[in-house]
Amino acid sequence: MRLSTCILPVHQPGEARRRWREAEDLGFHAGYTYDHLNWREPFRDGTWYEALLTLSLAASVTSELRLGTLVTTPNFRHPVTLAKELVTLDAISAGRLTLGLGAGTDGYDAAILGIPPLTPRQRHDRFEEFTRHLDILLTTPAVTLDGAHYRAVEARTIPACVQAPRVPFAVAATGPRGLRLAAELGQAWVTTGDPATFEGGTPDTSRAAVRAQVGRLEEACDAVGRDPGTIERILLTGFLPEETTASPAAFGEAAAAYAEVGITEIVVHAPIPGTLFALEEDVYAGIAALAPELARL
């Protein structure tokens, strides 16, 4: 199992540089950030920087740490412009970029541009088109695309990504259509656990729910003729009904349990005082020190 971190884009540039350098120095496999225009309380009216520019800053102060979003959505992005940004960022980072992708919700990011609310089915239709267009744009030098939600007219994505055939996709999904999309186009799959267990659940019910999600992912891989062992399974912690960050020992126990149900990468949020990610700095460093032990799981 790989151990990664998630650094929210809430820090002023000097502190952000320190945080991203620290993530590499601590030995994390990857550092991710959220891709929102803003997020929920207590972040709603505070500092919140743009995700891809934040990762560009991170690339400038690191050399080995993989970088990525958890997750980018179609709520305020277009595949043509995003493809150009991704190619640029992949070059800046020397091929260290992973693109987390999700359908998005009907929250702040969806409402800010005045787009009429979408039904869950419409939101997934848009997400699937968004993801498929991105895949084509990132692997084709020049292309014209005509979809229900997005069009591209002689769009040129030159040069190609540093990584071949393109930047890896990590698809966040739990429903059948999303899992099939992950199986078809994802190099990784992302989960935050089962929302039904967030409140009132237990560690056992949460782990059982993730096991079931992994099982459905593997079924989706089988359905499209893909070896399930070829897709990474990422768990973003912080939304589980168990206190994973009370101590390094607690995190290690949880990580081992989730490895047993099929997770291959686990992500801990970097500390932000006064929020749900307010773990102690020494606990964060202690969790990072578990990386060699988790790699043996």
Disulfide bonds with the S-S distance in Angstrom:
none
